[in-house]
Amino acid sequence: MNPVVGIDVSKEESEGFIFLERNKSLGKSFRFLHTFDGIQSLISRLQEVESLTERRPVIVLNRQDIIIWGL
């Protein structure tokens, strides 16, 4: 299974959660603002996941019960 990063998108900030594999999370959920620094922190986490697993994570976005797959 590829690692998965789930992101719950809201107006000013989003919340993410990372699964390295099924039922194995990487820490707790995290929040990031929709600013340059916030997006940079998200990119750093994505790079960390790729480094740990040697696989690019699948990103799942969720906004008000709308799920977007395959980014």
C-alpha positions as CSV (number, residue, x, y, z in Angstrom):
1,M,0.0,0.0,0.0
2,N,1.2,3.5,-0.8
3,P,1.4,6.0,2.0
4,V,-1.7,8.2,2.2
5,V,-2.0,11.9,3.3
6,G,-5.6,12.9,4.0
7,I,-6.3,16.6,4.0
8,D,-9.5,18.2,5.3
9,V,-9.7,21.6,3.6
10,S,-11.3,24.5,5.2
11,K,-11.3,28.3,4.6
12,E,-8.2,29.6,6.3
13,E,-6.4,26.4,7.4
14,S,-6.4,22.7,6.7
15,E,-5.9,19.6,8.8
16,G,-3.9,16.6,7.6
17,F,-3.2,13.1,8.8
18,I,-0.6,10.7,7.4
19,F,-0.7,6.9,7.1
20,L,2.5,5.2,6.2
21,E,0.6,2.0,5.6
22,R,-2.7,0.5,6.6
23,N,-3.4,1.1,10.3
24,K,0.1,2.7,10.8
25,S,0.0,6.5,11.2
26,L,2.8,8.9,11.4
27,G,2.1,10.9,14.6
28,K,-0.9,12.9,15.2
29,S,-2.9,15.1,12.9
30,F,-1.4,18.4,11.9
31,R,-2.7,21.8,10.8
32,F,-1.3,24.2,8.3
33,L,-2.4,27.7,7.1
34,H,-3.0,28.6,3.5
35,T,0.0,30.8,3.4
36,F,3.4,30.3,1.8
37,D,4.9,29.1,5.1
38,G,2.0,26.8,5.7
39,I,2.2,25.2,2.3
40,Q,6.0,24.9,2.8
41,S,5.4,22.9,6.0
42,L,3.0,20.6,4.1
43,I,5.6,20.0,1.4
44,S,8.2,19.2,4.1
45,R,5.9,16.6,5.5
46,L,5.2,15.1,2.1
47,Q,9.0,14.9,1.5
48,E,9.4,13.2,4.9
49,V,6.8,10.6,4.0
50,E,8.5,9.9,0.6
51,S,11.9,9.6,2.3
52,L,10.6,7.2,5.0
53,T,8.6,4.9,2.6
54,E,10.5,5.4,-0.7
55,R,7.1,6.0,-2.3
56,R,5.2,9.1,-3.2
57,P,2.1,9.5,-1.0
58,V,-1.4,9.5,-2.4
59,I,-3.1,12.7,-1.3
60,V,-6.8,12.7,-0.6
61,L,-8.6,16.0,-0.2
62,N,-11.9,16.3,1.6
63,R,-14.0,19.5,1.7
64,Q,-17.5,19.4,3.3
65,D,-18.0,15.7,2.5
66,I,-16.7,16.0,-1.1
67,I,-13.8,13.6,-1.6
68,I,-11.3,14.2,-4.4
69,W,-9.0,11.3,-5.3
70,G,-5.8,10.9,-7.2
71,L,-3.8,14.1,-6.8
